Amino acid sequence: MVALDLRHVASPAVRDLLHLVNHPDFDRAQQQIEHLGGCTEPVRLTGHTTTVDTATGEVLRSYTSYDEPTGSLLTACGNRRSSRCPACSRLYAADTYHLIRAGLSGGKNVPDTVRTHPRVFATLTAPSFGPVHNRPTTPGGDIRPCRCRKLHDPTDTLLGTPLNPATYDYAGAVLFNAHAGTLWARFTTYLRRELAAGLGMTQKAAHAVLRISFAKVAEYQQRGLIHFHAVIRIDGPDGTSQSPPPYATVAKLTDAARAAAERVRITVTSDAIGERELTWGEQLDVSEIAAFGTDAEFTDQTVAAYVAKYATKSADASGTLDRALFCRPCQGRGATLLPHGTPLPCTACDGTGQARPLPRLAVARHVRQMIRTCWELSRLPEFADLKLWKWAHMLGFRGHFSTKSRRYSVTLGALRAARRTWRTEQARTHTGLPEPDPTTTLVIGHWDYLGSGYSPGAALLAANVWHRKELERQFAAEGGCS
C-alpha cells in the first residue's frame, strides 16, 4: 500500500481518518464500528477472555483486545437518550415498544389471552404553580389568545414559561418533580385500595382473585414539569396467565384510577419556604385501550408506539440538559476534606460545586431558574436527602423514565439477553466454530474500562454508518422503490 503524505491535511479528523484507512487492519476497525450500528459514544474496553474445556484443559478459544487495530474493544454505550446517542436510543425505543406491546397483545412468553384483560391508558399531570404562556382552544378546536393576549405559534419559546416569573412557585415545581416517583408509588397503592372498594371486597380478598399490573414512562411538559403515561391492566392472581374475574371491568378500573389520583397527597414542610401540598394536576385522562384493528383512539399498537416514543425523550425536550451539572471531583460539595477533616476548596469548580457556572448555561431563563432553585433547596437540611444538586439538570426529577410492575410482561433484560444469544449464534455460524457445551466449558476473562468515544477519524466512519442506516430505514418505511 502506498503511504500518503498527510502533512498538508488541515483537518485533524480527516488526517486521523486517513491514518486509519492506511492501517493494515483497517477492515477489522471498520467491522467493529459497523457492529455498533452508528453508536456515537462507544465504551472502550481492554482485556481478554479464554474459553477452556474443563474436561481436557484444552483452550478452545482465546481473545485479547490488544490484537485489535486500536488496542481496545468497542461496545455500544446503550444510552436511551436520543440527544446523546440516536442509534442506541432507537434500539431502546424498539425494546420498550415490544415490552409494552407484549403486555397488551401477548408474545415474548406472554399469552395472547392477555388482550382480553381490562386495560386503560392513563395520563397523570402536574398541578399549576402559576399561570404560563399557552395555546388554549375553544370547544370547537380553534386556538384562542393566551392570557398575554397573543396567539402563540406552536414553536414559540415562550410556551410553558411563567407569565410572571416573580410570582411563579419555582420551589413547589422543583419539589413536585423531586417527589413525582413517590406520588406515583402512592397512586398505585391507592389504586389497589379503590379497586377493592369498588368491587365491594377487602384488599386481602381482592388480592386473592386479581392483580394490577402496569408499565409507565415519564415525560417533561413544556413548563419543565413531569407527568406520567401509564398502561394499567387487571390480571388474575398469577398475572398474565390468568384472566381476572368477570366483575373486574374496565369501568371499575377507570373509576378506581380517578379516585386514587384524587387521594394522593404529600405534604412538604420547611421553615425557609413554608408548607407545600403536592398533588396530581386536574388534567387526568383515563381511556380504555381497545384491540388492534378497531377505530378507537387508543389501541394496542398506538399505545405501545406512543409509550416507546417518550421512553427515549429526556429533559432536553423541555429545553434543559441531559448531563449532570455537579462537579465530579468534589461531588457537588464545592470542597474536598483533607485527612484531618479540614475542607479544601475544589479547584475544578472554584468552590461552587458546579461543573459549569449556571449563568453560562445555554438554556431558557425559566429552565435556568428551576436549575438554580434546585441548588438553593439542596442547601437546606430538610431537603438534603433529595440530593437536588445531583438532579438539577433534570429539574429535580430523580426517578426512572421507564418502569413496570413485576408481572406486566417481558423485561428489557430478557430482550437484550435474547439479542445477545442470537448475535452469538450468528457469529459462531459465520466463523464455523462448534457450539460449546456449557457443562464442560469455562470462560475466564478480565476487562478494564479505558474510556468512551471514538478517535476523530473513527467518529466520521460511525457518522457515515448511522447516516446509511437511517437512509435504509427511510427507504424501507416508504416501501422500497416503486
Secondary structure, DSSP 8 states (H G I E B T S, - for coil): ------TT---HHHHHHHHHHTSTTHHHHHHHHHHTTT-SS-EEEEEEEEEEETTT--EEEEEEGGGSTTSSEEE------TTT-HHHHHHHHHHHHHHHHHHHH-BTTB-GGGGGS-EEEEEE----SS-B----B-TTS-B---TTS----TT-TTTTSBS-TTTS-HHHHHHHHHHHHHHHHHHHHHHHHHHHHHTT--HHHHHHH-EEEEEEEEEE-TTS-EEEEEEEEEEBTTBTTS---TTS-HHHHHHHHHHHHHH--EEEEETTTEEEEE---S-EEEEE-B-TTSS-SSBHHHHHHHHHHHHS--GGGGT--SS--B-TTTTTSSEEE-TTS-EEE-TTTTTS-BSS-GGG--S-HHHHHHHHHHHHHHTSGGGGGG-TTTTGGGTT--S-SEEE-TTSS--HHHHHHHHHHHHHHHHHHHHT-----TTTEEEEEEEEEEEES--HHHHHHHHHHHHHHHHHHHHHHTTS--
